[in-house]
Amino acid sequence: MRYMRLRDSSVTHGRKKASAVALVVISILCLISFLVSQNFVTTLPSTPAFFGVGRSIQSFSNNELVESVNITYDIEHVLQKQRNNISKALRRYRFPNGRYNISAKNLDELVLEKNGRPLRSVIVTTWRSGSTFLGDILDSVPGNFYHYEPLLHRGIVQIRGPPKSGSALDHLAHLLRCEYDATDTDMDQYLLYGLDHKELFTHNRRLWEKCIAYPHLCYHPMFLKKFCSLFPFQSMKIVRVRLNLIEKLLEDPTLGIRVLYVVRDPRGTMQSRRHRVWCPGNADCWDSNVLCADLTADFSAALRLTKKFPLTFKAVRYEDISVNPYNGAGNILRFFGREYVSEVKRFLDTHTVQNFGGVSSTYRNSRSAPFHWRSELSYPEVKYIQENCKTAMAAWGYVSAMNATHLKSFDPIKGHFALE
């Protein structure tokens, strides 16, 4: 009898334990179902689902279900912390309120999460033309989310038209709308590329801080979508799409982007590219004929876009900004509808005085950095580039060196340049 009572007790205890486990699993399933219905969780964190290949809730193990709840909690924790950071950083920020032809009066009107529209600032240029420096100026403004080279996963190519242009422009629009959960091949490749190429996100310092603290969230589409949607300012620098194609994005009233096209003297661009291991052997990067054909086409596009979008498109020469960086930064920020805040001045104070770091560093003596090519290229090399680039250089107002002696002393940006 005593054995039977013990056995009955053991069976009862086992049933209670099984019931408790079942209750926990059911509770987790209910919680996840609720979160899915509220758009907090769209996919769970296994590798296939991570990048858009969905699975039903019933196919996940108990451990995966618990993990998904933990990720949802982490996402909401990070989002709330970032909301507070942005609000604090912009507490004294002067919002446009009609200035710069922008009506936004407060933070909420610029935040996607609040059904606002961010100020979207896009820099278009080509490799080694000063875009990293200018991108960092924009990123020094508090409340900025930086889309650094969003087509990096496509390799060393220039996109000039179909068939590549359609998917590329769609991808750029998805990012500007914070649609990291978009079901297209480009977004999958973009996030997968980022796993092995940290530079895709490290330039976005506000995001990368969270990636370091919460690495399991860093490439999660839903986290990226929600995190991006908190920021009133977005910036993007593009070096793989030629200017004529950007017209499609400028025409989209839902994006409301402003585009700054940046051109650099092709002699300086080609000299800078020789220091990059990824450039030699790639025709789109290494051939000055190709570069200058693009610069000529970009000039024609810039003429058209200046007339069509006088408030939202602007073209500048990198050298003109570099010789007077404080004034240049102020002009760029006004064009993009942003304030010249103390953080911008602090960035310029520390990044424009002396050369420091490697070839990708933005710590440069800005007055001399654009003109290093005069001492680092021989006159025959300069002459070769000039012969390939006569039309482009004339269009953008760059002066040719006449001989080796002239090369060392002349001012290459004294030519006439005006799009108006």
C-alpha positions, 0 to 999 in steps of 0.5 A: 500500500505504501508503495502504491501511495508513493507511486500515486504521489509520483504520478500526481507530481509528474502530471503537475510538472507536465501541466506547469510546463504546458502552461508555460509553453501555452503562455509563451505562444499566447504572448508571441501571438499577441506580439505578432498581432501588434507588429512587435515580432515578425520573424524569430531569431533563427538564421533563416527567419532572420533574413526573411524566410518565415516559419510558423510559430508552431515550428519553433522549439520551446527554447526558440520561443523563449529567445524570441520573447527575450529579443522582443524585450531587448528591442523595446528596452533599447528603443526606449533608451534611444528615444530618451537619448534623442529627446535629451540631445535635441532639447535645445535644438531649433527646429525649422518651423518654416525656415529652409522651406521646411514646416516642422516645428518639433521633434515629433513632426520629424519622427517616422514612429510618430507618423512624421517625416524625417529630414532626409539628406543624400550625398551623391558622388563617386569613390574618393571624392570627399563624401566620407568627410561630408557624411561625417559632418552631417552625422555630427548633428544629434539625432542623425541616422547614417546610411553609409554606402548603402550599395556597398554589397554590390562591389566596385561598380557604377550603376548608370541605368537598367537593368541594375538601376531599378533594384538599386533605387528601390533599395535606397528608397527602402532604407530611407523609409527604414524598411529593413523588413522589405522582402527583396533580394537587395535587402537580404544581401545587404544585411548578409554582407554586413555580417562580415563587413562591419564598416557597413554599420560602424559609420552609423555610430548611434546604431553601432553603439547598440550593436556592441551592447546587443550584438544579437539585435544588430542585423535583425530587420525588425530592430533596425526598422524600429530603431531607424524610425526614431531619428528625425534626421537621416543621411545617406552617401551614395558613390555607386549610382550616377546622378541622372538616376537620382531624379526618380528619388527626388520626384518622390514626394513621400521621401522629400529628400534633398540631394547634394552632388559633390564633384572632385577634381579628377586628378585628385580622385585618381591619385587618391584611388591608387591608395585603395587595394580594391580599385586597381583592375576595376574599370569603373574605378581605375580608368580616368576615361570612365571617371570623366565620362561620368563627370561629364554626364553628371554635369548635364544631369546637374544642370537639369536637376538644378532647374527642376528642383531648385530647393532640393538639389545642389551641386558643389565642388569638394575643394570649395568646401575644403578650403573654407570648411566652416563656411562650407559646412554652414552652407551644406547644413542650411541646404539640408535644413539643419542647424549649425550646432556646437557638435558640428563646430567641435567636429570641424575643430578636430578634423580639419587641422592636421593629418592623422590616421590612414587613407580613409581617415577624415582627420585632414588638413582640409586646406591642403588635403584636396591638392596632394595630387600636385606633389604625388603625381608626376606631370606625365601622369597629370597630363594623361588624366587632363587629356582624358578629362578635358570636357569634364574639367572645363564643365566643372571649372578645373584648370589644367597644369601647363608643365611640371613647373606650373604643376607645383604652383598653380591654383587648380580651382580658379576656373569658372563653375556655375550651374545657375 
